[in-house]
Amino acid sequence: MSSAGRILAAREAHAKRAAELAENGGAVTIKANIPGSDKQIRESALLVRYFAARVAEISGSQAILEDSPDGFWAALPAYGRFTKQDAVRLEESDEGGRFIDIDVYPADGTHSLTRGRLRRCYLCERPAVVCARQRNHPVAELLTAFRQGTRAFISRQLAAAVSYSITAELDLEDKFGLVTPTSVGSHPDLNYDLMIKSRDAVIPGLVQMFWTGYDCGRERLLERIRIEGRAAEAAMYAASGGVNTYKGLVFVAGVLLASAGCVLAENSKADDIYDTAARICSGITAELDEPGAEETFGRKAYRLYGVRGARGQAEEGFPAVRRAEALIDGQFSPQSLKTALCDIVGNIEDTVLLKRSGTYEKYLYFKRLISSADPQNKEKIKILTAECIKNNISIGGSADLLIAGVLVKKIRGMWYFDE
């Protein structure tokens, strides 16, 4: 069968599937507006998954995803809860919506409802249908606009997710020596505004790590993202005046974002983000014992106590982040975030806490105190936080993993994954 024939067959199959789904109160289909005859453009799957997640939120239904000769495609039952007006709002309220067709089928399933007005061309102000009929633009230029526009749109969503995740942790009060909006905690060299500046400085590098995972796959991925990680660290130090604010987070979030890029490129499940992280970080703990390497506190902690820190978490696929994600509720409430933070402290080897404690015995003492704290007892949390500050205690490694838990949960909600 010719390429055109395969595309036509896929469209007919999609129409049939939509009609079947529509029998229970209507259906919604989503596909990318891809110029030219080649409909299998990789970035289209990111768009379709993104908008499938938005439709699923409104309709309360599960999506069917398919990678077909007519491009990546999604279909969902509407159950009478998603209308053409909803589709138009999605297409027009989000800049990425201009690259997507969201079709709504009524309960009889005979045809999709019309949107009532023409859509604009990717390259000019004229209606797209007019430019297509008159062949006003080369297909190559239209595809470039589609790819660049899609990537810019997804990058903005990722940047917003990273910003939200960092801010969600930063805004928590009474955090066992960590910086908050009203306290520098055990960090006299830091403050809230400096943390915000550092947050903004590392975001571009973290977003780039996602695209590296998406474009390059697992091959030499850790080596690749380390180059970008060093650039993000340099931006962080420039913003903070030379103070380490988010170096640990650049590693943790960078690995998980790169893993998410791999997973989305392969159309895999959301939980595979953790498994991919474990695979690309396999053997990373051995770096702590390399002869001739620069002596750091992390290497000293490994040699003296067997503490592996963030490397151990990465090598195991970040089990503490997976646990934290499950504890964080859908509203990212401060209560659930604090619960997750205490759980993380009890389930990881936090080298920041170890360094601040001075002795291993004191480290274990504060680890037990914090991990057993009841986040609902605000008065005792305040007392414990004051004790942490008095003893110069901080749990920076745990905070990084809490941010990562929020971020993975945001990514899970951002795109529709096959589960």
Backbone torsions as a table, in degrees:
resi	resn	phi	psi	omega
1	MET	NA	138.5	179.8
2	SER	-68.8	165.4	178.0
3	SER	-58.9	-44.1	179.0
4	ALA	-63.0	-36.8	179.7
5	GLY	-67.1	-39.0	178.5
6	ARG	-66.7	-39.2	177.9
7	ILE	-63.6	-44.4	-179.9
8	LEU	-63.1	-42.0	179.3
9	ALA	-63.4	-39.5	178.8
10	ALA	-65.0	-40.0	179.1
11	ARG	-64.3	-40.9	178.6
12	GLU	-64.6	-39.8	178.5
13	ALA	-65.9	-39.2	178.8
14	HIS	-65.5	-41.6	179.3
15	ALA	-62.9	-39.6	178.9
16	LYS	-65.4	-43.8	179.3
17	ARG	-63.0	-41.9	178.8
18	ALA	-61.8	-40.5	179.4
19	ALA	-64.0	-38.3	179.0
20	GLU	-66.9	-42.9	179.4
21	LEU	-66.5	-33.3	-175.6
22	ALA	-67.1	-17.5	-177.3
23	GLU	-61.8	-21.8	-179.2
24	ASN	-99.3	26.3	176.4
25	GLY	114.2	29.0	177.1
26	GLY	99.2	165.7	-179.5
27	ALA	-146.3	161.1	178.3
28	VAL	-128.7	134.2	172.2
29	THR	-121.8	149.7	-176.6
30	ILE	-135.3	127.1	172.2
31	LYS	-148.4	160.1	-177.9
32	ALA	-81.7	148.1	174.0
33	ASN	-84.9	88.1	-174.8
34	ILE	-102.7	119.8	178.9
35	PRO	-68.2	152.1	174.7
36	GLY	85.9	-176.1	-174.3
37	SER	-88.6	-19.6	178.7
38	ASP	-89.3	106.7	-175.6
39	LYS	-95.4	-4.5	-176.9
40	GLN	-95.9	68.9	177.6
41	ILE	-95.7	125.0	-169.4
42	ARG	-54.8	-43.5	-175.6
43	GLU	-62.8	-21.1	-177.1
44	SER	-61.6	-33.2	-179.5
45	ALA	-63.8	-36.0	177.7
46	LEU	-62.0	-43.0	179.2
47	LEU	-65.3	-47.9	-177.0
48	VAL	-62.3	-44.1	178.5
49	ARG	-62.7	-40.6	-179.3
50	TYR	-61.3	-49.4	-177.0
51	PHE	-76.6	-26.1	172.7
52	ALA	-62.6	-38.8	177.4
53	ALA	-64.0	-39.2	178.7
54	ARG	-66.1	-43.1	179.3
55	VAL	-65.5	-40.4	179.9
56	ALA	-61.7	-37.3	178.0
57	GLU	-62.0	-40.0	-177.1
58	ILE	-78.2	-43.5	-173.6
59	SER	-86.9	-19.2	-177.5
60	GLY	69.8	27.4	-176.2
61	SER	-119.3	168.9	179.5
62	GLN	-98.9	143.1	-177.4
63	ALA	-93.1	149.9	167.1
64	ILE	-104.0	126.1	-179.1
65	LEU	-113.1	141.5	-179.6
66	GLU	-149.7	135.0	174.1
67	ASP	-100.5	105.0	-171.1
68	SER	-120.1	170.4	175.4
69	PRO	-58.5	-21.4	178.0
70	ASP	-91.9	12.8	179.0
71	GLY	101.4	172.6	179.0
72	PHE	-68.3	138.1	-168.8
73	TRP	-141.4	144.2	175.9
74	ALA	-132.7	147.7	175.7
75	ALA	-139.6	141.3	179.9
76	LEU	-140.2	142.0	168.7
77	PRO	-64.2	139.8	-179.4
78	ALA	-90.7	-24.4	-179.2
79	TYR	52.1	24.4	-179.2
80	GLY	73.5	7.2	-175.7
81	ARG	-106.4	0.0	179.2
82	PHE	-131.9	123.1	-174.6
83	THR	-112.0	172.7	176.0
84	LYS	-64.3	-32.7	176.8
85	GLN	-62.7	-38.1	175.1
86	ASP	-62.2	-41.7	-179.5
87	ALA	-62.9	-45.4	-179.5
88	VAL	-64.1	-39.2	178.4
89	ARG	-62.2	-41.9	178.1
90	LEU	-65.1	-43.0	-178.5
91	GLU	-65.1	-31.1	-173.5
92	GLU	-103.9	-17.2	-177.8
93	SER	-86.1	-21.9	-179.8
94	ASP	-113.6	134.7	-178.6
95	GLU	-60.8	-32.4	177.7
96	GLY	-68.4	-16.9	-178.8
97	GLY	-65.2	-20.6	179.7
98	ARG	-68.7	-16.6	-179.1
99	PHE	-97.1	7.2	-171.8
100	ILE	-126.4	145.4	168.7
101	ASP	-110.4	118.5	174.0
102	ILE	-109.4	108.9	-178.3
103	ASP	-102.5	135.9	-179.9
104	VAL	-114.7	126.9	179.7
105	TYR	-106.3	131.5	177.0
106	PRO	-69.1	174.4	-175.0
107	ALA	-60.4	-27.5	179.0
108	ASP	-76.6	-14.7	173.8
109	GLY	68.3	13.8	-173.4
110	THR	-76.4	-35.2	-176.9
111	HIS	-160.6	161.2	176.3
112	SER	-82.1	151.4	-179.9
113	LEU	-78.5	145.2	-179.0
114	THR	-81.8	153.5	-177.3
115	ARG	-86.9	-16.7	173.2
116	GLY	92.3	-12.1	176.7
117	ARG	-151.9	155.6	-175.2
118	LEU	-80.2	149.8	-179.6
119	ARG	-96.3	151.4	-174.4
120	ARG	-79.3	147.8	176.1
121	CYS	-62.9	151.8	178.2
122	TYR	-65.8	-26.1	-170.9
123	LEU	-112.8	-13.8	-179.1
124	CYS	-148.0	-176.1	-175.0
125	GLU	-89.5	-4.5	-178.8
126	ARG	-76.7	161.2	175.5
127	PRO	-60.4	139.4	-177.4
128	ALA	-60.1	-38.0	-177.5
129	VAL	-64.7	-34.0	178.6
130	VAL	-69.0	-45.6	179.7
131	CYS	-63.5	-37.0	179.5
132	ALA	-66.9	-43.6	-178.5
133	ARG	-65.9	-38.3	-177.4
134	GLN	-90.9	-3.4	-179.4
135	ARG	53.0	52.9	-175.8
136	ASN	-73.8	-21.8	-175.2
137	HIS	-133.3	142.7	174.2
138	PRO	-61.5	142.4	179.9
139	VAL	-58.2	-38.0	-178.9
140	ALA	-59.0	-40.1	179.5
141	GLU	-68.9	-38.2	178.1
142	LEU	-65.6	-41.0	178.7
143	LEU	-65.7	-39.0	176.7
144	THR	-61.3	-43.6	178.0
145	ALA	-62.3	-39.9	179.2
146	PHE	-63.8	-49.7	-177.7
147	ARG	-64.7	-48.2	-178.9
148	GLN	-64.3	-41.5	179.3
149	GLY	-65.5	-40.3	179.1
150	THR	-64.5	-45.8	-178.8
151	ARG	-65.7	-39.1	178.0
152	ALA	-64.0	-41.0	179.2
153	PHE	-64.0	-48.9	-179.9
154	ILE	-63.5	-39.1	179.0
155	SER	-60.8	-39.2	178.3
156	ARG	-65.8	-39.3	178.3
157	GLN	-65.7	-40.3	178.6
158	LEU	-66.3	-43.9	179.2
159	ALA	-59.4	-41.7	178.5
160	ALA	-64.4	-38.5	179.8
161	ALA	-67.1	-42.4	178.0
162	VAL	-64.2	-46.0	179.6
163	SER	-59.4	-44.8	180.0
164	TYR	-61.3	-43.9	-175.3
165	SER	-65.0	-44.4	178.9
166	ILE	-65.4	-43.7	-177.7
167	THR	-67.0	-35.4	179.4
168	ALA	-59.6	-41.6	176.9
169	GLU	-71.6	-44.6	-175.2
170	LEU	-62.4	-34.2	-176.0
171	ASP	-79.4	-8.2	177.0
172	LEU	-68.0	137.6	177.2
173	GLU	-98.6	159.3	177.9
174	ASP	54.3	72.7	-168.5
175	LYS	-122.4	36.2	169.4
176	PHE	59.7	42.2	174.9
177	GLY	99.4	-3.8	178.7
178	LEU	-82.8	160.1	177.9
179	VAL	-69.3	138.2	177.0
180	THR	-132.5	176.1	177.8
181	PRO	-59.8	-24.1	-175.0
182	THR	-116.5	0.4	-175.9
183	SER	-148.3	144.7	172.8
184	VAL	-88.9	-2.2	177.6
185	GLY	60.7	-128.9	178.9
186	SER	-96.8	22.5	-174.1
187	HIS	-125.0	78.9	-179.2
188	PRO	-63.9	-17.8	179.2
189	ASP	-89.0	2.8	-178.2
190	LEU	-125.1	165.1	170.3
191	ASN	-158.1	172.3	-174.6
192	TYR	-59.8	-46.5	-177.5
193	ASP	-62.9	-37.1	178.8
194	LEU	-66.4	-38.0	178.0
195	MET	-65.7	-38.5	177.4
196	ILE	-63.8	-43.9	177.4
197	LYS	-61.2	-41.5	178.5
198	SER	-65.9	-41.1	176.4
199	ARG	-54.1	-51.2	-177.4
200	ASP	-64.5	-30.3	-177.7
201	ALA	-72.3	-34.4	-175.7
202	VAL	-87.7	-15.5	-174.6
203	ILE	-58.7	-48.5	-178.6
204	PRO	-57.4	-41.2	179.1
205	GLY	-65.7	-38.6	178.6
206	LEU	-66.3	-40.9	177.1
207	VAL	-62.5	-40.0	179.2
208	GLN	-63.3	-33.4	178.4
209	MET	-64.8	-34.4	174.0
210	PHE	-59.2	-48.3	-177.7
211	TRP	-67.1	-30.8	175.9
212	THR	-64.7	-43.6	175.6
213	GLY	-63.3	-39.2	-179.3
214	TYR	-67.3	-42.7	-174.5
215	ASP	-84.4	-32.7	-170.5
216	CYS	-104.7	-18.1	-177.1
217	GLY	71.8	-165.3	-172.4
218	ARG	-77.6	-22.0	-175.1
219	GLU	-58.4	116.2	178.5
220	ARG	55.0	28.4	-173.8
221	LEU	-66.8	-42.5	-179.2
222	LEU	-60.8	-41.3	178.0
223	GLU	-61.9	-40.9	-178.5
224	ARG	-66.8	-46.8	-174.8
225	ILE	-75.5	-18.7	175.5
226	ARG	-66.0	-33.8	176.3
227	ILE	-62.5	-45.6	178.9
228	GLU	-69.1	-33.4	178.4
229	GLY	-64.0	-40.2	177.7
230	ARG	-64.5	-36.2	176.8
231	ALA	-66.3	-39.4	177.9
232	ALA	-65.6	-39.9	177.5
233	GLU	-62.4	-41.8	178.9
234	ALA	-61.7	-40.7	177.5
235	ALA	-64.8	-38.0	178.2
236	MET	-62.7	-48.1	-179.0
237	TYR	-63.9	-36.0	178.0
238	ALA	-64.5	-38.1	-178.8
239	ALA	-76.0	-30.8	-174.4
240	SER	-96.3	-1.4	-177.7
241	GLY	75.0	28.5	176.2
242	GLY	94.6	5.0	-179.3
243	VAL	-95.3	138.6	177.4
244	ASN	-76.0	110.7	178.9
245	THR	-108.5	-46.1	-173.4
246	TYR	-135.2	29.7	179.9
247	LYS	-61.8	-44.7	178.1
248	GLY	-62.8	-39.0	179.9
249	LEU	-65.5	-37.4	179.0
250	VAL	-56.6	-41.0	177.8
251	PHE	-68.1	-53.4	-174.3
252	VAL	-63.6	-53.6	-178.3
253	ALA	-67.9	-35.0	179.3
254	GLY	-62.2	-44.9	178.3
255	VAL	-62.6	-44.3	-177.5
256	LEU	-70.0	-36.7	177.1
257	LEU	-68.2	-41.8	176.7
258	ALA	-62.5	-39.0	177.3
259	SER	-64.7	-40.4	177.0
260	ALA	-62.2	-39.7	176.3
261	GLY	-59.6	-44.5	177.1
262	CYS	-59.1	-47.9	-176.2
263	VAL	-62.0	-43.2	-179.5
264	LEU	-69.9	-34.5	176.9
265	ALA	-65.9	-30.0	-178.8
266	GLU	-95.0	0.2	-177.7
267	ASN	55.5	46.6	-179.0
268	SER	-99.6	-172.9	-177.2
269	LYS	-85.5	157.4	-178.0
270	ALA	-61.5	-39.5	-178.7
271	ASP	-65.2	-18.5	177.2
272	ASP	-67.2	-13.0	175.0
273	ILE	-58.0	-43.7	-180.0
274	TYR	-69.4	-42.2	179.6
275	ASP	-64.6	-39.4	178.2
276	THR	-65.1	-41.3	177.3
277	ALA	-58.1	-42.8	179.6
278	ALA	-63.1	-39.9	-178.1
279	ARG	-68.5	-43.5	-176.4
280	ILE	-75.4	-18.0	179.3
281	CYS	-103.9	11.9	-179.2
282	SER	-57.0	129.2	178.0
283	GLY	82.9	3.6	-174.6
284	ILE	-68.3	-25.8	178.7
285	THR	-63.3	-31.0	-179.1
286	ALA	-58.9	-22.2	179.2
287	GLU	-63.6	-24.0	-179.2
288	LEU	-69.9	-16.2	-176.6
289	ASP	-114.8	16.5	-178.8
290	GLU	-69.7	130.0	178.8
291	PRO	-69.4	141.5	177.6
292	GLY	81.4	-3.4	-179.4
293	ALA	-73.5	155.7	178.8
294	GLU	-58.6	133.3	179.3
295	GLU	-73.9	119.5	177.3
296	THR	-123.2	168.6	178.6
297	PHE	-65.0	-35.5	178.7
298	GLY	-60.1	-42.2	178.8
299	ARG	-68.7	-39.3	177.8
300	LYS	-63.0	-43.3	-179.9
301	ALA	-63.7	-37.5	178.5
302	TYR	-67.1	-43.4	-177.7
303	ARG	-67.3	-40.8	-174.8
304	LEU	-83.5	-39.3	-170.7
305	TYR	-125.1	-2.4	-177.2
306	GLY	73.7	15.8	-179.6
307	VAL	-76.5	123.6	-175.8
308	ARG	-100.4	-13.8	176.8
309	GLY	59.3	-142.7	-176.1
310	ALA	-64.1	-31.0	178.9
311	ARG	-62.3	-41.4	178.8
312	GLY	-63.5	-41.4	176.8
313	GLN	-61.3	-45.0	-178.5
314	ALA	-62.8	-43.0	-177.7
315	GLU	-63.8	-28.3	-180.0
316	GLU	-94.8	4.0	-179.6
317	GLY	82.0	29.4	176.8
318	PHE	51.0	59.8	179.4
319	PRO	-60.3	-32.5	179.5
320	ALA	-69.7	-32.6	176.5
321	VAL	-70.0	-40.2	177.7
322	ARG	-60.0	-44.7	177.8
323	ARG	-62.9	-43.5	-178.8
324	ALA	-62.5	-43.3	179.5
325	GLU	-57.1	-39.6	-179.9
326	ALA	-69.1	-28.5	-178.9
327	LEU	-82.9	-22.7	-178.3
328	ILE	-79.5	127.8	-177.7
329	ASP	-79.7	171.4	-175.0
330	GLY	-66.2	-18.4	178.6
331	GLN	-95.9	0.1	-178.5
332	PHE	52.6	46.9	-176.8
333	SER	-67.9	147.6	177.2
334	PRO	-54.3	-35.8	179.8
335	GLN	-60.9	-47.4	-178.3
336	SER	-70.8	-33.2	177.6
337	LEU	-65.8	-42.9	179.1
338	LYS	-65.8	-38.2	176.4
339	THR	-61.2	-44.9	179.3
340	ALA	-64.6	-39.0	-179.6
341	LEU	-62.5	-46.3	178.9
342	CYS	-62.1	-38.9	178.2
343	ASP	-63.9	-41.7	179.5
344	ILE	-60.8	-45.7	-179.2
345	VAL	-55.9	-39.0	-178.9
346	GLY	-77.1	-12.1	-172.7
347	ASN	-122.0	9.9	176.6
348	ILE	-132.2	169.5	172.5
349	GLU	-101.9	97.0	-174.9
350	ASP	-88.8	104.6	-177.3
351	THR	-68.8	-25.3	175.5
352	VAL	-65.7	-45.4	178.0
353	LEU	-62.8	-41.2	179.9
354	LEU	-63.3	-45.5	-179.5
355	LYS	-63.7	-43.4	-178.9
356	ARG	-68.7	-28.6	-176.6
357	SER	-72.1	-32.4	178.8
358	GLY	89.6	-43.0	177.1
359	THR	-128.3	157.4	-179.5
360	TYR	-67.6	-35.2	179.8
361	GLU	-64.6	-42.9	178.6
362	LYS	-67.3	-35.2	175.6
363	TYR	-58.7	-48.5	-179.4
364	LEU	-64.9	-35.9	179.9
365	TYR	-61.5	-50.5	-178.7
366	PHE	-72.7	-30.3	175.6
367	LYS	-61.2	-43.9	178.4
368	ARG	-66.8	-44.4	-178.3
369	LEU	-58.8	-49.0	-174.9
370	ILE	-71.4	-43.7	-175.9
371	SER	-68.4	-24.4	179.5
372	SER	-95.5	0.1	-178.6
373	ALA	-67.4	145.9	177.6
374	ASP	-96.3	108.3	-177.7
375	PRO	-59.1	-20.4	-179.5
376	GLN	-78.1	-19.3	179.7
377	ASN	-90.7	85.1	-172.6
378	LYS	-62.8	-35.3	-178.3
379	GLU	-66.1	-43.6	179.7
380	LYS	-69.4	-32.8	176.4
381	ILE	-63.6	-40.9	177.8
382	LYS	-62.9	-42.6	-179.6
383	ILE	-64.6	-43.1	179.5
384	LEU	-65.8	-40.0	177.6
385	THR	-61.9	-42.4	178.1
386	ALA	-62.2	-37.8	177.8
387	GLU	-66.6	-39.1	178.0
388	CYS	-62.5	-45.4	-179.1
389	ILE	-64.8	-41.1	178.6
390	LYS	-59.4	-34.4	-178.0
391	ASN	-99.0	12.9	177.6
392	ASN	61.1	31.0	-178.1
393	ILE	-86.1	143.7	173.5
394	SER	-148.6	155.3	-177.9
395	ILE	-125.8	53.0	-175.5
396	GLY	-59.7	-37.1	178.3
397	GLY	-64.4	-39.4	178.0
398	SER	-67.0	-38.0	178.2
399	ALA	-61.4	-39.9	178.0
400	ASP	-59.7	-41.1	-178.4
401	LEU	-72.9	-31.5	174.4
402	LEU	-63.8	-45.9	176.7
403	ILE	-57.1	-42.5	179.9
404	ALA	-63.7	-37.3	177.8
405	GLY	-63.6	-42.3	175.7
406	VAL	-62.2	-43.7	-176.7
407	LEU	-63.5	-45.1	179.7
408	VAL	-65.1	-37.1	177.6
409	LYS	-65.0	-38.8	176.7
410	LYS	-64.8	-41.7	178.4
411	ILE	-63.2	-41.7	178.6
412	ARG	-59.6	-37.8	178.9
413	GLY	-80.9	-23.0	-177.3
414	MET	-70.9	-40.5	-178.5
415	TRP	-117.0	150.3	174.9
416	TYR	-86.3	120.8	179.9
417	PHE	-107.0	148.7	168.6
418	ASP	-70.4	124.8	179.2
419	GLU	-118.5	NA	NA
